[in-house]
Amino acid sequence: MNPTYQIFLISDSTGETLDRIFLALKAQFKNIKYEVHSFSFTRTENQILKILEEAKKNENSVILYTIVDNNLAKYLANESDNKNIPCFGVLGNLILNFSKILNQKASHEPSGQHELNDEYYERIEAIQFTMNHDDGNSTNDIEKSDIVLIGVSRTSKTPTSIYLANRGYKTSNIPLINENSLPKKLRDNPQLTCVIGLSTEPNRLVEIRKNRMNSLKETENRNYTDIENIEKEITEAKKTFKKYKWPFIDVTRKSVEEAAASIIKIHEIYHKNAK
């Protein structure tokens, strides 16, 4: 019987980086049972000792950490070793090696990635813009969008837009009901900005829409979940994408992160060709 591992994620900042690294790590192993214990803003030896006392209670504890203060990181590593708890620094060697390549010392400041610089404010602006331009809202200034996502209902437009916004891209998303439902600005000038279509397989879309209808306790709108109607919607959407020469991606088997990665690549190509 596989043991349940107690994964202790210790960070001197928000822990966001460590969370993502662990998600990528666990995806490499099919059969793993685990419970995550997250500790953010860990910046004192006393905090570390309390965490290690908790970790010591289970023989299957594993520690992953992102601590940029060298002394504190060494303290955690040494104390973990004394207590025979596996402990792995995620950024330590990477920072050291990158420092050698750049020939400069790292700042070793916690929350360095959250510094209130121009990049931070641009990302906040992108999030605000995206929230204001969700689901076809505020299309009068659509040319200010870095990316415009278009697709039929329930093709992950909103979650993908929000993810892109967190990466700093001002993103509008527009539900595609028919060609006439598109903003006139885009119909008149299809290359006004980077427009990308989202598509999916009809059978998958039926399931998603049925789940949505069940959650809303809606039973009357049968066309919304009818397979033939959905097949027609997707076919017409693809025709629209091709007519306006907009690239599109199939999101059926893609996570939001994977879809966003494809979209960012298309955005890069768009800007290269626009030069």
DACOR-V375505 format. One record per residue. N is the residue number from 1. PSI is psi as a letter, one per 20 degrees, with the letter a starting at -180 (* if undefined). Layout:
BEGIN
n->N psi->PSI
n->N psi->PSI
END
This chain:
BEGIN
n->1 psi->p
n->2 psi->p
n->3 psi->r
n->4 psi->o
n->5 psi->p
n->6 psi->o
n->7 psi->o
n->8 psi->o
n->9 psi->o
n->10 psi->p
n->11 psi->q
n->12 psi->j
n->13 psi->b
n->14 psi->h
n->15 psi->j
n->16 psi->g
n->17 psi->g
n->18 psi->h
n->19 psi->g
n->20 psi->h
n->21 psi->g
n->22 psi->h
n->23 psi->g
n->24 psi->h
n->25 psi->g
n->26 psi->h
n->27 psi->i
n->28 psi->i
n->29 psi->p
n->30 psi->g
n->31 psi->n
n->32 psi->p
n->33 psi->p
n->34 psi->q
n->35 psi->p
n->36 psi->p
n->37 psi->o
n->38 psi->p
n->39 psi->o
n->40 psi->r
n->41 psi->l
n->42 psi->o
n->43 psi->j
n->44 psi->q
n->45 psi->h
n->46 psi->g
n->47 psi->g
n->48 psi->g
n->49 psi->g
n->50 psi->h
n->51 psi->g
n->52 psi->h
n->53 psi->h
n->54 psi->g
n->55 psi->h
n->56 psi->i
n->57 psi->i
n->58 psi->p
n->59 psi->i
n->60 psi->k
n->61 psi->q
n->62 psi->p
n->63 psi->p
n->64 psi->p
n->65 psi->q
n->66 psi->n
n->67 psi->o
n->68 psi->i
n->69 psi->o
n->70 psi->g
n->71 psi->g
n->72 psi->h
n->73 psi->g
n->74 psi->h
n->75 psi->g
n->76 psi->g
n->77 psi->g
n->78 psi->g
n->79 psi->h
n->80 psi->g
n->81 psi->g
n->82 psi->h
n->83 psi->j
n->84 psi->l
n->85 psi->p
n->86 psi->p
n->87 psi->p
n->88 psi->p
n->89 psi->p
n->90 psi->h
n->91 psi->i
n->92 psi->f
n->93 psi->h
n->94 psi->g
n->95 psi->g
n->96 psi->g
n->97 psi->h
n->98 psi->h
n->99 psi->h
n->100 psi->g
n->101 psi->g
n->102 psi->i
n->103 psi->l
n->104 psi->q
n->105 psi->q
n->106 psi->q
n->107 psi->h
n->108 psi->k
n->109 psi->p
n->110 psi->q
n->111 psi->k
n->112 psi->h
n->113 psi->i
n->114 psi->j
n->115 psi->p
n->116 psi->m
n->117 psi->a
n->118 psi->h
n->119 psi->h
n->120 psi->g
n->121 psi->h
n->122 psi->h
n->123 psi->g
n->124 psi->g
n->125 psi->h
n->126 psi->h
n->127 psi->g
n->128 psi->g
n->129 psi->g
n->130 psi->g
n->131 psi->h
n->132 psi->i
n->133 psi->k
n->134 psi->q
n->135 psi->l
n->136 psi->j
n->137 psi->q
n->138 psi->l
n->139 psi->i
n->140 psi->h
n->141 psi->k
n->142 psi->h
n->143 psi->i
n->144 psi->i
n->145 psi->p
n->146 psi->h
n->147 psi->p
n->148 psi->p
n->149 psi->p
n->150 psi->p
n->151 psi->r
n->152 psi->r
n->153 psi->p
n->154 psi->k
n->155 psi->k
n->156 psi->k
n->157 psi->g
n->158 psi->g
n->159 psi->h
n->160 psi->h
n->161 psi->g
n->162 psi->g
n->163 psi->g
n->164 psi->h
n->165 psi->h
n->166 psi->i
n->167 psi->i
n->168 psi->j
n->169 psi->p
n->170 psi->o
n->171 psi->p
n->172 psi->q
n->173 psi->p
n->174 psi->p
n->175 psi->p
n->176 psi->o
n->177 psi->g
n->178 psi->r
n->179 psi->h
n->180 psi->i
n->181 psi->i
n->182 psi->q
n->183 psi->p
n->184 psi->h
n->185 psi->h
n->186 psi->h
n->187 psi->h
n->188 psi->h
n->189 psi->n
n->190 psi->h
n->191 psi->k
n->192 psi->h
n->193 psi->a
n->194 psi->o
n->195 psi->p
n->196 psi->p
n->197 psi->q
n->198 psi->p
n->199 psi->r
n->200 psi->r
n->201 psi->p
n->202 psi->g
n->203 psi->h
n->204 psi->h
n->205 psi->h
n->206 psi->g
n->207 psi->g
n->208 psi->g
n->209 psi->h
n->210 psi->g
n->211 psi->h
n->212 psi->g
n->213 psi->h
n->214 psi->h
n->215 psi->h
n->216 psi->i
n->217 psi->l
n->218 psi->p
n->219 psi->i
n->220 psi->h
n->221 psi->m
n->222 psi->h
n->223 psi->h
n->224 psi->h
n->225 psi->j
n->226 psi->p
n->227 psi->g
n->228 psi->g
n->229 psi->g
n->230 psi->g
n->231 psi->g
n->232 psi->g
n->233 psi->g
n->234 psi->g
n->235 psi->g
n->236 psi->h
n->237 psi->g
n->238 psi->h
n->239 psi->g
n->240 psi->g
n->241 psi->g
n->242 psi->h
n->243 psi->g
n->244 psi->j
n->245 psi->l
n->246 psi->p
n->247 psi->q
n->248 psi->q
n->249 psi->q
n->250 psi->o
n->251 psi->j
n->252 psi->g
n->253 psi->k
n->254 psi->p
n->255 psi->r
n->256 psi->g
n->257 psi->g
n->258 psi->g
n->259 psi->g
n->260 psi->h
n->261 psi->g
n->262 psi->g
n->263 psi->g
n->264 psi->h
n->265 psi->g
n->266 psi->g
n->267 psi->g
n->268 psi->g
n->269 psi->g
n->270 psi->g
n->271 psi->h
n->272 psi->g
n->273 psi->h
n->274 psi->i
n->275 psi->*
END
